[in-house]
């Protein structure tokens, strides 16, 4: 029965009963219990009823690859989905790189956000090609009691050509015929 508004005092006829709705508003996840005291004109005094409940949480799941592998010059993007596979709302407080990286960035980051059960939001990871291998960690924080913080390795690299012979074969903005010496600008 959904909770309703009941005004007190109530009168209950002898030999009858009355169902009263009780609203449970948890302050956290997991088991909760309390005692409800019923005051009445019963000569035996107030009655107590033990009430127990369980407050489930949202459950964090991250899908999609954070491995770019070899990327030709230019920009590459990957999208990872931050999902709630639990029965209740999930509060994702942040999605960000652990440390700022010159060649990685998040595009249109929708977090912080609350995800209803069964929903996902995508966040795009962008890599701007550089000859040096680049890696970092993507950190997702939420109120999932089992996974408050999830860290994902993000890896990308670009293999530079030692010599650019023709304009169309040049990588990383080097001029044709110029030695790259394994470094890209």
N, CA, C and O of each residue as an XYZ file, in Angstrom:
740
protein
N       0.857     -1.176      0.000
C       0.000      0.000      0.000
C       0.902      1.238      0.000
O       1.838      1.310      0.797
N       0.644      2.199     -0.864
C       1.463      3.410     -0.869
C       1.184      4.254      0.362
O       0.060      4.268      0.863
N       2.194      4.959      0.854
C       1.993      5.804      2.023
C       0.947      6.875      1.743
O       0.865      7.411      0.638
N       0.171      7.169      2.738
C      -0.851      8.200      2.613
C      -0.790      9.124      3.816
O       0.064      8.972      4.690
N      -1.684     10.063      3.851
C      -1.752     10.987      4.977
C      -2.854     10.505      5.897
O      -4.004     10.351      5.485
N      -2.495     10.269      7.137
C      -3.454      9.830      8.143
C      -3.402     10.823      9.290
O      -2.323     11.218      9.732
N      -4.567     11.225      9.769
C      -4.605     12.159     10.899
C      -4.843     11.389     12.193
O      -5.572     10.398     12.225
N      -4.221     11.863     13.234
C      -4.313     11.208     14.534
C      -4.986     12.149     15.512
O      -4.903     13.361     15.313
N      -5.635     11.683     16.534
C      -5.774     10.290     16.966
C      -6.793      9.531     16.107
O      -7.671     10.117     15.474
N      -6.639      8.221     16.114
C      -7.542      7.326     15.385
C      -8.384      6.553     16.388
O      -7.958      6.287     17.512
N      -9.564      6.205     15.964
C     -10.411      5.351     16.790
C     -10.591      4.039     16.039
O     -10.996      4.022     14.877
N     -10.278      2.930     16.729
C     -10.410      1.607     16.127
C     -11.461      0.861     16.934
O     -11.347      0.725     18.152
N     -12.475      0.384     16.246
C     -13.582     -0.323     16.910
C     -13.081     -1.643     17.492
O     -12.149     -2.239     16.953
N     -13.692     -2.109     18.590
C     -13.291     -3.380     19.212
C     -13.371     -4.535     18.196
O     -14.327     -4.637     17.427
N     -12.351     -5.393     18.213
C     -12.342     -6.568     17.341
C     -11.942     -6.272     15.897
O     -12.011     -7.164     15.051
N     -11.529     -5.050     15.600
C     -11.139     -4.705     14.234
C      -9.679     -4.265     14.225
O      -9.033     -4.196     15.270
N      -9.185     -3.977     13.066
C      -7.812     -3.516     12.921
C      -7.746     -2.432     11.858
O      -8.729     -2.146     11.174
N      -6.606     -1.855     11.739
C      -6.420     -0.791     10.761
C      -4.985     -0.872     10.244
O      -4.033     -0.905     11.023
N      -4.847     -0.904      8.930
C      -3.516     -0.888      8.342
C      -3.069      0.561      8.212
O      -3.812      1.419      7.735
N      -1.835      0.814      8.649
C      -1.273      2.145      8.528
C      -0.029      2.078      7.643
O       0.843      1.236      7.857
N       0.051      2.957      6.660
C       1.249      2.958      5.809
C       2.449      3.526      6.572
O       2.316      4.442      7.384
N       3.607      2.961      6.291
C       4.849      3.426      6.886
C       5.791      3.764      5.743
O       5.968      2.969      4.819
N       6.385      4.925      5.806
C       7.334      5.345      4.769
C       8.756      5.112      5.281
O       9.098      5.469      6.409
N       9.578      4.498      4.414
C      10.977      4.242      4.744
C      11.843      5.143      3.879
O      11.855      5.010      2.655
N      12.564      6.057      4.509
C      13.473      6.952      3.796
C      14.870      6.739      4.374
O      15.234      7.347      5.381
N      15.653      5.865      3.724
C      16.971      5.544      4.278
C      17.936      6.716      4.174
O      17.845      7.541      3.264
N      18.855      6.771      5.118
C      19.887      7.801      5.085
C      21.175      7.253      4.483
O      22.142      7.993      4.305
N      21.189      5.968      4.171
C      22.365      5.337      3.578
C      21.979      3.998      2.981
O      20.806      3.624      2.981
N      22.976      3.272      2.467
C      22.731      1.973      1.853
C      22.849      0.861      2.885
O      23.488      1.027      3.924
N      22.228     -0.271      2.584
C      22.361     -1.448      3.430
C      21.186     -1.617      4.369
O      20.134     -1.004      4.187
N      21.379     -2.476      5.397
C      20.279     -2.761      6.328
C      19.993     -1.576      7.252
O      20.887     -0.810      7.611
N      18.732     -1.455      7.619
C      18.298     -0.414      8.563
C      17.182     -0.999      9.418
O      16.412     -1.846      8.965
N      17.109     -0.541     10.638
C      16.025     -0.994     11.511
C      15.667      0.116     12.482
O      16.465      1.010     12.765
N      14.465      0.032     12.974
C      14.000      0.988     13.978
C      12.850      0.347     14.748
O      12.386     -0.744     14.418
N      12.413      1.040     15.761
C      11.273      0.585     16.561
C      10.196      1.658     16.477
O      10.461      2.836     16.712
N       8.990      1.244     16.143
C       7.847      2.159     16.104
C       7.030      1.931     17.375
O       6.646      0.805     17.689
N       6.776      3.010     18.091
C       6.002      2.920     19.327
C       4.577      3.401     19.066
O       4.363      4.478     18.509
N       3.623      2.599     19.471
C       2.198      2.933     19.294
C       1.626      3.271     20.671
O       1.480      2.412     21.540
N       1.309      4.555     20.832
C       0.686      5.002     22.081
C      -0.825      4.905     21.920
O      -1.376      5.302     20.894
N      -1.487      4.376     22.941
C      -2.948      4.247     22.880
C      -3.512      4.268     24.301
O      -2.781      4.413     25.281
N      -4.814      4.122     24.377
C      -5.443      4.053     25.702
C      -5.531      2.610     26.198
O      -6.271      2.316     27.138
N      -4.771      1.709     25.562
C      -4.705      0.307     25.990
C      -4.133      0.279     27.400
O      -3.067      0.842     27.648
N      -4.835     -0.373     28.329
C      -4.366     -0.406     29.716
C      -2.987     -1.067     29.878
O      -2.301     -0.815     30.868
N      -2.575     -1.907     28.921
C      -1.266     -2.565     29.057
C      -0.120     -1.633     28.645
O       1.044     -2.016     28.766
N      -0.422     -0.404     28.154
C       0.606      0.573     27.836
C       0.951      0.608     26.348
O       0.291     -0.037     25.534
N       1.974      1.356     26.008
C       2.367      1.472     24.607
C       2.888      0.139     24.052
O       3.426     -0.690     24.785
N       2.715     -0.037     22.751
C       3.207     -1.244     22.068
C       4.335     -0.836     21.127
O       4.312      0.241     20.531
N       5.319     -1.720     21.010
C       6.438     -1.448     20.116
C       6.499     -2.512     19.025
O       6.281     -3.701     19.260
N       6.806     -2.030     17.818
C       6.924     -2.914     16.665
C       8.311     -2.695     16.062
O       8.680     -1.573     15.715
N       9.067     -3.777     15.944
C      10.392     -3.709     15.329
C      10.207     -3.724     13.807
O       9.489     -4.570     13.274
N      10.857     -2.784     13.112
C      10.752     -2.683     11.654
C      12.166     -2.779     11.069
O      13.093     -2.116     11.535
N      12.305     -3.613     10.046
C      13.594     -3.762      9.378
C      13.409     -3.586      7.883
O      12.368     -3.929      7.324
N      14.438     -3.045      7.246
C      14.387     -2.834      5.796
C      15.813     -2.894      5.253
O      16.786     -2.892      6.006
N      15.906     -2.947      3.952
C      17.203     -2.943      3.294
C      17.163     -1.917      2.171
O      16.258     -1.938      1.337
N      18.138     -1.024      2.150
C      18.214      0.010      1.116
C      19.293     -0.387      0.102
O      20.483     -0.276      0.396
N      18.888     -0.847     -1.086
C      19.889     -1.201     -2.096
C      20.502      0.058     -2.701
O      19.996      1.165     -2.517
N      21.587     -0.132     -3.417
C      22.262      1.004     -4.047
C      22.279      0.811     -5.552
O      21.919     -0.249     -6.064
N      22.702      1.856     -6.250
C      23.004      1.698     -7.656
C      24.305      0.915     -7.765
O      25.073      0.852     -6.806
N      24.558      0.313     -8.937
C      25.800     -0.441     -9.142
C      26.489      0.076    -10.394
O      25.899      0.128    -11.473
N      27.741      0.453    -10.229
C      28.528      1.033    -11.306
C      29.065     -0.048    -12.241
O      29.571     -1.077    -11.793
N      28.950      0.199    -13.542
C      29.587     -0.636    -14.562
C      30.144      0.303    -15.628
O      29.479      1.254    -16.040
N      31.360      0.031    -16.065
C      31.989      0.841    -17.106
C      32.254     -0.084    -18.292
O      32.883     -1.132    -18.143
N      31.767      0.314    -19.476
C      31.962     -0.502    -20.671
C      32.666      0.310    -21.747
O      32.589      1.538    -21.773
N      33.340     -0.390    -22.619
C      34.071      0.257    -23.697
C      35.560      0.184    -23.427
O      35.992      0.087    -22.279
N      36.330      0.231    -24.484
C      37.772      0.101    -24.373
C      38.441      1.465    -24.183
O      38.037      2.462    -24.782
N      39.465      1.483    -23.340
C      40.275      2.682    -23.148
C      41.654      2.489    -23.775
O      42.577      3.257    -23.503
N      41.791      1.467    -24.612
C      43.052      1.182    -25.289
C      42.954      1.682    -26.727
O      42.213      1.121    -27.534
N      43.698      2.728    -27.042
C      43.706      3.287    -28.387
C      44.627      2.497    -29.305
O      44.381      2.405    -30.508
N      45.696      1.922    -28.735
C      46.683      1.241    -29.556
C      47.441      2.252    -30.395
O      47.635      3.395    -29.979
N      47.874      1.826    -31.591
C      48.622      2.730    -32.462
C      47.648      3.668    -33.168
O      46.653      3.235    -33.751
N      47.955      4.947    -33.102
C      47.114      5.973    -33.717
C      47.966      6.748    -34.705
O      49.026      7.261    -34.347
N      47.504      6.836    -35.959
C      48.203      7.674    -36.927
C      48.070      9.122    -36.494
O      47.271      9.445    -35.615
N      48.841      9.976    -37.103
C      48.797     11.392    -36.743
C      47.373     11.918    -36.815
O      46.573     11.497    -37.651
N      47.088     12.819    -35.946
C      45.755     13.396    -35.896
C      45.139     13.149    -34.542
O      45.837     13.061    -33.531
N      43.836     13.038    -34.530
C      43.088     12.879    -33.284
C      42.263     11.610    -33.378
O      41.643     11.333    -34.405
N      42.259     10.843    -32.296
C      41.426      9.644    -32.205
C      40.521      9.775    -30.989
O      40.893     10.396    -29.993
N      39.339      9.190    -31.072
C      38.406      9.225    -29.944
C      37.880      7.837    -29.649
O      37.697      7.016    -30.547
N      37.644      7.595    -28.392
C      36.993      6.379    -27.894
C      35.910      6.851    -26.937
O      36.054      7.878    -26.273
N      34.840      6.099    -26.875
C      33.778      6.418    -25.925
C      33.628      5.271    -24.939
O      33.544      4.107    -25.329
N      33.594      5.614    -23.666
C      33.280      4.629    -22.641
C      31.929      5.006    -22.049
O      31.585      6.182    -21.933
N      31.176      3.982    -21.680
C      29.854      4.202    -21.085
C      29.920      3.950    -19.595
O      30.435      2.928    -19.141
N      29.394      4.889    -18.848
C      29.290      4.774    -17.396
C      27.836      4.396    -17.135
O      26.927      5.161    -17.456
N      27.612      3.206    -16.547
C      26.259      2.644    -16.440
C      25.883      2.332    -14.995
O      26.737      2.124    -14.133
N      24.579      2.308    -14.766
C      24.009      1.883    -13.490
C      23.277      0.569    -13.731
O      22.251      0.544    -14.411
N      23.801     -0.526    -13.174
C      23.155     -1.830    -13.326
C      22.475     -2.256    -12.023
O      22.120     -3.423    -11.858
N      22.296     -1.318    -11.111
C      21.664     -1.612     -9.828
C      20.192     -1.253     -9.822
O      19.683     -0.712    -10.804
N      19.493     -1.550     -8.717
C      18.049     -1.312     -8.629
C      17.655      0.109     -8.220
O      16.477      0.461     -8.283
N      18.628      0.934     -7.801
C      18.331      2.300     -7.358
C      19.240      3.284     -8.083
O      20.168      2.881     -8.784
N      18.970      4.572     -7.911
C      19.791      5.603     -8.542
C      21.257      5.465     -8.133
O      21.573      5.037     -7.023
N      22.141      5.837     -9.057
C      23.579      5.850     -8.813
C      24.068      7.264     -9.028
O      23.821      7.852    -10.081
N      24.750      7.813     -8.056
C      25.327      9.150     -8.176
C      26.785      9.018     -8.590
O      27.618      8.542     -7.818
N      27.089      9.441     -9.810
C      28.466      9.449    -10.300
C      28.971     10.867    -10.058
O      28.514     11.817    -10.693
N      29.911     10.996     -9.140
C      30.357     12.323     -8.716
C      31.422     12.912     -9.626
O      31.512     14.134     -9.747
N      32.244     12.063    -10.280
C      33.224     12.601    -11.222
C      33.775     11.521    -12.134
O      33.852     10.347    -11.773
N      34.151     11.952    -13.315
C      34.898     11.135    -14.278
C      35.993     12.063    -14.792
O      35.710     13.060    -15.456
N      37.247     11.729    -14.482
C      38.347     12.602    -14.898
C      39.643     11.807    -14.919
O      39.729     10.703    -14.381
N      40.655     12.402    -15.560
C      41.977     11.797    -15.556
C      42.637     12.078    -14.216
O      42.470     13.151    -13.636
N      43.388     11.094    -13.734
C      44.058     11.260    -12.440
C      44.998     12.465    -12.483
O      45.015     13.282    -11.562
N      45.779     12.569    -13.563
C      46.672     13.714    -13.761
C      46.410     14.288    -15.134
O      46.046     13.574    -16.068
N      46.598     15.566    -15.238
C      46.432     16.225    -16.530
C      47.491     15.700    -17.489
O      48.666     15.609    -17.135
N      47.073     15.354    -18.704
C      47.978     14.867    -19.731
C      47.839     15.736    -20.958
O      46.737     16.140    -21.329
N      48.964     16.019    -21.585
C      48.995     16.916    -22.728
C      48.221     16.355    -23.928
O      47.603     17.116    -24.673
N      48.251     15.041    -24.119
C      47.683     14.456    -25.332
C      46.307     13.821    -25.134
O      45.707     13.360    -26.105
N      45.796     13.785    -23.912
C      44.474     13.212    -23.638
C      43.541     14.293    -23.120
O      43.951     15.211    -22.410
N      42.280     14.160    -23.492
C      41.285     15.070    -22.923
C      39.912     14.413    -22.993
O      39.665     13.553    -23.838
N      39.025     14.830    -22.097
C      37.642     14.350    -22.093
C      36.793     15.329    -22.887
O      36.926     16.544    -22.741
N      35.921     14.789    -23.728
C      35.053     15.613    -24.570
C      33.614     15.480    -24.063
O      33.115     14.370    -23.879
N      32.956     16.611    -23.841
C      31.550     16.635    -23.405
C      31.301     15.718    -22.209
O      30.420     14.858    -22.250
N      32.062     15.901    -21.169
C      31.933     15.088    -19.958
C      30.632     15.462    -19.236
O      30.510     16.589    -18.757
N      29.649     14.538    -19.143
C      28.367     14.869    -18.515
C      28.347     14.723    -16.991
O      27.298     14.892    -16.370
N      29.483     14.415    -16.393
C      29.492     14.127    -14.962
C      30.015     15.298    -14.158
O      30.925     15.999    -14.601
N      29.442     15.523    -12.962
C      28.622     14.650    -12.138
C      27.185     14.528    -12.653
O      26.628     15.449    -13.250
N      26.614     13.351    -12.395
C      25.235     13.085    -12.821
C      24.666     11.934    -12.001
O      25.404     11.112    -11.458
N      23.337     11.891    -11.922
C      22.643     10.783    -11.284
C      22.087      9.890    -12.386
O      21.360     10.352    -13.266
N      22.438      8.596    -12.330
C      21.974      7.635    -13.328
C      20.852      6.785    -12.744
O      21.058      6.097    -11.744
N      19.663      6.822    -13.358
C      18.585      5.933    -12.912
C      18.951      4.478    -13.211
O      19.850      4.225    -14.013
N      18.278      3.530    -12.586
C      18.568      2.117    -12.856
C      18.466      1.801    -14.352
O      17.530      2.235    -15.023
N      19.436      1.042    -14.865
C      19.429      0.616    -16.255
C      19.893      1.653    -17.258
O      19.784      1.424    -18.463
N      20.406      2.783    -16.803
C      20.802      3.836    -17.746
C      22.318      3.963    -17.834
O      23.048      3.508    -16.953
N      22.777      4.591    -18.916
C      24.203      4.823    -19.161
C      24.383      6.227    -19.728
O      23.482      6.772    -20.367
N      25.547      6.798    -19.488
C      25.972      8.027    -20.148
C      27.369      7.787    -20.693
O      28.212      7.182    -20.031
N      27.605      8.267    -21.905
C      28.903      8.085    -22.522
C      29.793      9.290    -22.289
O      29.322     10.423    -22.192
N      31.083      9.024    -22.203
C      32.072     10.096    -22.125
C      33.147      9.770    -23.167
O      33.663      8.653    -23.222
N      33.468     10.766    -23.983
C      34.439     10.576    -25.057
C      35.839     10.906    -24.566
O      36.062     11.940    -23.935
N      36.786     10.011    -24.863
C      38.193     10.220    -24.570
C      38.863     10.597    -25.881
O      38.683      9.920    -26.893
N      39.617     11.651    -25.862
C      40.289     12.087    -27.079
C      41.797     11.984    -26.887
O      42.337     12.356    -25.846
N      42.474     11.462    -27.936
C      43.928     11.359    -27.936
C      44.459     12.112    -29.141
O      44.053     11.854    -30.274
N      45.359     13.036    -28.893
C      46.033     13.781    -29.956
C      47.391     13.115    -30.134
O      48.208     13.096    -29.214
N      47.627     12.567    -31.330
C      48.795     11.732    -31.591
C      50.108     12.408    -31.221
O      50.322     13.588    -31.498
N      50.978     11.629    -30.590
C      52.322     12.051    -30.212
C      53.217     10.833    -30.344
O      52.779      9.712    -30.084
N      54.453     11.036    -30.740
C      55.331      9.888    -30.968
C      55.677      9.131    -29.696
O      55.908      7.923    -29.746
N      55.716      9.797    -28.584
C      56.025      9.101    -27.345
C      54.797      8.326    -26.894
O      53.680      8.837    -26.979
N      54.987      7.087    -26.409
C      53.842      6.364    -25.855
C      53.236      7.186    -24.723
O      53.957      7.814    -23.948
N      51.953      7.179    -24.635
C      51.266      8.003    -23.644
C      50.284      7.110    -22.894
O      49.570      6.310    -23.497
N      50.258      7.254    -21.594
C      49.270      6.526    -20.811
C      48.830      7.395    -19.641
O      49.543      8.305    -19.220
N      47.660      7.099    -19.133
C      47.136      7.800    -17.967
C      46.033      6.949    -17.372
O      45.721      5.877    -17.891
N      45.449      7.413    -16.303
C      44.357      6.696    -15.659
C      43.096      7.543    -15.691
O      43.118      8.733    -15.376
N      42.003      6.912    -16.076
C      40.691      7.530    -15.999
C      40.066      7.072    -14.688
O      39.982      5.873    -14.424
N      39.627      8.019    -13.868
C      39.086      7.701    -12.548
C      37.597      8.039    -12.522
O      37.198      9.165    -12.817
N      36.778      7.039    -12.162
C      35.329      7.203    -12.051
C      34.970      7.066    -10.576
O      35.283      6.055     -9.948
N      34.306      8.096    -10.019
C      33.893      8.063     -8.610
C      32.374      8.060     -8.535
O      31.699      8.787     -9.263
N      31.844      7.220     -7.631
C      30.391      7.117     -7.481
C      30.040      6.769     -6.038
O      30.921      6.598     -5.196
N      28.735      6.666     -5.766
C      28.309      6.259     -4.425
C      27.989      4.765     -4.354
O      27.343      4.323     -3.405
N      28.432      3.979     -5.343
C      28.311      2.521     -5.274
C      29.191      2.057     -4.117
O      30.407      2.243     -4.165
N      28.608      1.458     -3.076
C      29.414      1.095     -1.906
C      30.508      0.069     -2.211
O      31.497     -0.003     -1.481
N      30.350     -0.723     -3.271
C      31.360     -1.722     -3.623
C      32.415     -1.181     -4.585
O      33.507     -1.740     -4.681
N      32.102     -0.108     -5.294
C      33.021      0.456     -6.287
C      32.972      1.982     -6.232
O      32.568      2.629     -7.198
N      33.377      2.543     -5.121
C      33.346      4.003     -4.977
C      34.308      4.688     -5.937
O      34.095      5.833     -6.335
N      35.369      3.976     -6.305
C      36.369      4.543     -7.209
C      36.861      3.437     -8.143
O      37.350      2.403     -7.687
N      36.731      3.659     -9.441
C      37.206      2.715    -10.450
C      38.259      3.429    -11.289
O      38.019      4.528    -11.789
N      39.429      2.801    -11.444
C      40.523      3.372    -12.237
C      40.744      2.521    -13.479
O      40.856      1.298    -13.395
N      40.804      3.177    -14.628
C      41.014      2.494    -15.901
C      42.266      3.039    -16.572
O      42.445      4.253    -16.662
N      43.132      2.150    -17.044
C      44.316      2.575    -17.780
C      43.916      3.003    -19.184
O      43.164      2.302    -19.861
N      44.412      4.140    -19.617
C      44.174      4.655    -20.961
C      45.539      4.695    -21.644
O      46.464      5.341    -21.150
N      45.668      4.000    -22.789
C      46.964      3.850    -23.450
C      46.839      4.153    -24.935
O      45.884      3.734    -25.588
N      47.830      4.899    -25.468
C      47.889      5.194    -26.901
C      49.336      5.465    -27.289
O      50.154      5.855    -26.456
N      49.638      5.253    -28.562
C      50.956      5.603    -29.076
C      50.861      5.848    -30.573
O      49.913      5.420    -31.231
N      51.858      6.543    -31.093
C      51.960      6.813    -32.520
C      53.351      6.402    -32.956
O      54.337      6.790    -32.328
N      53.445      5.635    -34.003
C      54.740      5.228    -34.536
C      55.134      6.231    -35.612
O      54.467      6.341    -36.641
N      56.199      6.949    -35.377
C      56.643      7.962    -36.326
C      57.544      7.344    -37.380
O      58.330      6.440    -37.092
N      57.424      7.836    -38.591
C      58.317      7.396    -39.656
C      59.632      8.144    -39.506
O      59.630      9.345    -39.238
N      60.773      7.441    -39.677
C      62.048      8.114    -39.501
C      62.316      9.175    -40.559
O      62.981     10.170    -40.271
N      61.822      8.990    -41.757
C      62.036      9.973    -42.810
C      60.735     10.153    -43.573
O      60.073      9.175    -43.920
N      60.370     11.393    -43.832
C      59.190     11.672    -44.640
C      59.655     11.835    -46.083
O      60.365     12.787    -46.406
N      59.262     10.925    -46.934
C      59.716     10.967    -48.319
C      58.801     11.797    -49.206
O      59.275     12.505    -50.095
N      57.520     11.719    -48.981
C      56.565     12.493    -49.780
C      55.623     13.206    -48.816
O      55.430     12.764    -47.683
N      55.057     14.278    -49.259
C      54.152     15.080    -48.417
C      53.038     14.211    -47.822
O      52.738     14.320    -46.633
N      52.417     13.337    -48.653
C      51.271     12.564    -48.166
C      51.672     11.476    -47.166
O      50.828     10.969    -46.427
N      52.993     11.108    -47.144
C      53.404     10.080    -46.189
C      53.929     10.673    -44.885
O      54.263      9.938    -43.956
N      54.002     11.990    -44.816
C      54.536     12.613    -43.603
C      53.566     12.454    -42.445
O      52.346     12.477    -42.615
N      54.137     12.295    -41.284
C      53.340     12.185    -40.076
C      53.758     13.282    -39.105
O      54.872     13.803    -39.168
N      52.876     13.604    -38.245
C      53.160     14.504    -37.128
C      53.611     15.890    -37.576
O      54.315     16.573    -36.833
N      53.225     16.314    -38.766
C      53.484     17.677    -39.197
C      54.899     17.947    -39.651
O      55.271     19.114    -39.764
N      55.733     16.912    -39.925
C      57.110     17.138    -40.378
C      57.145     17.461    -41.863
O      56.271     17.051    -42.627
N      58.156     18.190    -42.248
C      58.345     18.558    -43.643
C      58.956     17.382    -44.404
O      59.726     16.623    -43.815
N      58.644     17.203    -45.685
C      59.193     16.100    -46.457
C      60.717     16.107    -46.429
O      61.352     17.161    -46.489
N      61.308     14.872    -46.332
C      62.739     14.703    -46.369
C      63.447     15.012    -45.061
O      64.661     14.829    -44.971
N      62.735     15.473    -44.054
C      63.361     15.851    -42.786
C      63.386     14.655    -41.845
O      62.400     13.926    -41.741
N      64.487     14.453    -41.172
C      64.605     13.377    -40.183
C      63.717     13.698    -38.989
O      63.719     14.831    -38.508
N      62.959     12.721    -38.504
C      62.111     12.975    -37.338
C      62.780     12.569    -36.046
O      62.406     13.061    -34.981
N      63.779     11.666    -36.111
C      64.510     11.201    -34.941
C      63.569     10.728    -33.831
O      63.872     10.898    -32.650
N      62.443     10.143    -34.200
C      61.557      9.561    -33.205
C      60.779     10.556    -32.363
O      60.102     10.153    -31.418
N      60.855     11.831    -32.673
C      60.120     12.826    -31.903
C      59.163     13.553    -32.822
O      59.513     13.879    -33.957
N      57.992     13.803    -32.356
C      57.011     14.568    -33.139
C      56.727     15.873    -32.419
O      56.767     15.944    -31.190
N      56.444     16.885    -33.186
C      56.164     18.181    -32.575
C      54.717     18.269    -32.179
O      54.284     19.290    -31.645
